[in-house]
Structures are given as C-alpha cells and as structure tokens.
Amino acid sequence: MSTATLVSAEQLLRMPRGRCRYELVVGDLRKLPLNGWRHGVVVANLNALLGRHVRKRGLGLALGGGCGFLLARDPDTVLAPDVAFIRRDRLAAVSPKEAFWPGAPDLAVEVLSPGDTVNEVHEKALAWLDAEAVQVWVVNPAWRTVTVYRSATDIQTFTEGDELAAEELLPGFRCRIEELFVSS
C-alpha cells in the first residue's frame, strides 16, 4: 500500500508498531505484512550463524530484522533487511545520531516471504547495492536457495549441498545452505 504524500524518515520512526512493518522508498510508505514461521526460522538460523561468527572474530556488528537503514534523503528511503552486517572499520568511522543507520550495511540479507515477487526482491537487492552494500543475499525458503548479489551482473545462486562463504566480507564464515532451513 502506498501513500499519496511523501513521508520522511523521522515520520517513519514515529509510526505505530505491531500490526505490520513499514519501509520507505523515495518518500513512499510501503506497508509490509508480518512474516510467516518459515521466514522466522531462516532469519533465526542466519542470525545465530552470522552473529556467533562475527562476535567470535570481532568482525563488526550483526543486526537482526527490523533495523532500518537510511539510504537516501529528500525524499527519504529507509529499508530494513532481515539480517545485516556492518564491518568493524565502518563502525568506528560512523557515529549515527539518527535512529536509522546512515547508509547501507556491508551485507544485507533478504528472506523471501510468500507475498514477495521475484521482481520486487531483485529491485530491492539492486537498491542495496546502489547504496554501497558489498553483498546482498536473497534467501528463498520455498526453493531452499541463496542468491548472492555482488553487483548487478555478478549474481550467483547456491542450492542445498553447496556451501555459502563470503571470505572478503566475513573471513572464515562458511555454512551449508541446508543449515539455514533447519527447523528442529
């Protein structure tokens, strides 16, 4: 659902919470439905795997879903990936004063929900890259795949049996694709 008038990041921050989630795309308020349980399993698994690895090696900061990133101003764009990672060197260089992190994370992870379209998610991945994310991972629970975007033309899809690694971004991080979908 879109609004006719432009919304700012500050107005977005004051929106009521609980019934739905919001993102802001070039001042246009986008109402997002709550996610289902499969989505939650994948997000929890990724948060656990990435969070543990990042803390153990002191690589930076791993963030869970719902954390907003202010990608543009006038009109404002605020997106919230399901999982994010910011490198340690960037943490020291930026002292955010706003409620939303200024700029993109180094890694943005989007987990598909049943209502997402391929085109919408592709456009969102490109928006993250345009805002200077180093990588975007798009996780598809229905197909049990992870598509890694490094640029608009460097896109690779991994399936069960494959190993996900991001040596240049997360040194030493490795996980088998099927680990993301474990629910018991």
C-alpha positions in Angstrom: 0.0 0.0 0.0 1.4 3.4 -0.9 0.6 6.9 0.3 -0.1 10.0 -1.8 2.1 12.3 0.2 5.8 11.9 0.9 6.9 10.5 4.3 10.2 11.4 6.0 12.5 9.0 7.9 11.5 10.9 11.1 7.8 10.3 10.4 8.5 6.6 9.7 10.2 6.3 13.1 7.1 7.5 14.8 4.7 5.1 13.0 2.8 2.6 15.3 4.3 -0.8 15.5 2.8 -4.3 15.9 0.3 -4.9 13.2 2.6 -4.5 10.2 6.1 -3.3 9.2 7.0 -0.4 7.0 9.7 0.6 4.7 10.2 3.9 2.9 11.1 4.0 -0.8 11.8 7.5 -2.2 9.3 9.0 0.3 6.6 6.4 -0.5 5.5 4.5 2.6 5.4 0.7 1.9 3.3 -1.4 4.3 4.7 -4.9 4.7 2.8 -7.9 6.1 4.1 -9.8 9.1 6.2 -12.8 8.1 5.3 -16.5 8.5 7.1 -19.1 10.6 9.4 -20.4 7.9 10.7 -16.9 7.3 11.3 -16.7 11.1 13.2 -20.0 11.2 15.6 -18.9 8.4 16.1 -15.4 10.0 16.8 -17.0 13.4 19.3 -19.5 11.9 21.1 -16.8 9.9 21.3 -14.5 13.0 22.7 -17.3 15.1 25.3 -18.4 12.5 26.4 -14.9 11.5 26.2 -13.4 15.0 28.3 -16.1 16.6 30.9 -15.8 13.8 31.1 -12.0 13.9 31.4 -11.8 17.7 34.0 -14.6 17.9 36.2 -12.9 15.4 35.5 -9.3 16.3 34.5 -8.5 12.7 31.9 -5.9 13.4 28.2 -5.9 14.1 25.5 -8.4 13.1 22.0 -6.9 13.2 18.6 -8.7 13.3 15.5 -7.8 11.3 13.6 -4.6 11.6 16.7 -2.4 11.9 16.3 0.5 9.4 19.0 1.8 7.2 18.6 5.4 5.8 19.8 5.1 2.2 18.7 8.4 0.8 17.3 11.8 1.8 14.9 14.2 0.2 12.9 12.1 -0.5 13.9 9.6 2.1 14.5 5.9 1.6 14.6 3.6 4.6 14.9 -0.2 4.1 15.1 -2.9 6.7 16.8 -6.2 5.8 16.0 -9.4 7.6 19.7 -9.7 8.7 22.6 -7.2 8.3 26.3 -7.0 8.9 28.5 -3.9 9.3 32.3 -4.2 9.3 34.2 -3.1 12.4 36.1 -0.4 10.5 32.9 1.2 9.4 31.5 1.2 13.0 34.4 3.3 14.1 34.1 5.7 11.2 30.3 6.4 11.7 28.7 7.6 14.8 25.0 7.6 13.9 22.9 10.3 15.5 19.7 9.2 13.9 17.6 6.3 14.8 18.3 4.7 11.5 21.8 3.6 10.5 23.1 6.2 7.9 23.8 4.3 4.7 23.7 0.6 3.7 25.2 -2.3 5.7 28.1 -4.2 4.2 25.8 -7.2 3.9 22.0 -7.1 3.6 20.1 -10.4 3.8 16.5 -10.6 2.5 14.5 -13.7 3.2 11.6 -14.1 0.8 8.1 -14.2 2.1 5.2 -15.9 0.2 3.9 -12.5 -1.0 7.2 -11.3 -2.4 7.6 -11.2 -6.2 10.9 -12.0 -7.9 11.0 -8.6 -9.5 10.4 -6.7 -6.2 13.2 -8.6 -4.4 15.6 -8.2 -7.4 14.9 -4.4 -7.4 15.5 -4.3 -3.6 18.8 -6.2 -3.9 19.9 -3.7 -6.6 18.8 -0.8 -4.3 21.1 -2.2 -1.5 24.0 -2.4 -4.0 23.3 1.1 -5.3 23.5 2.3 -1.7 27.0 0.6 -1.5 26.3 -2.7 0.2 29.1 -5.0 -0.6 26.8 -8.1 -0.9 23.1 -8.9 -0.8 21.9 -12.4 0.0 18.4 -13.3 -1.1 17.2 -16.5 0.7 14.3 -18.4 -0.8 12.8 -20.8 1.8 10.4 -22.3 -0.8 13.3 -23.3 -3.2 15.9 -23.7 -0.4 18.3 -21.4 -2.2 20.5 -18.4 -1.5 21.2 -15.9 -4.3 24.3 -13.8 -3.7 24.5 -10.4 -5.4 27.9 -8.8 -5.6 26.9 -6.4 -8.4 24.1 -6.0 -10.9 25.9 -8.5 -13.1 27.7 -10.7 -10.6 24.8 -12.9 -9.2 25.2 -16.5 -8.1 22.6 -18.9 -6.8 23.5 -21.7 -4.3 21.4 -24.7 -3.5 21.4 -27.5 -0.9 24.7 -29.3 -1.0 26.5 -26.0 -1.7 28.5 -24.0 0.8 27.9 -20.3 1.4 31.1 -18.3 2.1 32.0 -14.6 1.9 35.7 -14.6 2.6 36.3 -11.0 1.5 33.5 -9.8 3.8 33.3 -12.3 6.6 36.7 -14.1 6.8 36.3 -17.7 7.8 32.5 -17.8 7.5 31.1 -20.9 5.9 27.8 -22.7 6.2 26.0 -25.3 4.2 22.9 -24.0 2.5 20.7 -26.6 4.2 21.7 -25.2 7.7 19.6 -22.2 7.0 16.4 -24.2 6.7 16.7 -26.5 9.8 13.6 -26.1 11.9 14.1 -28.7 14.6 
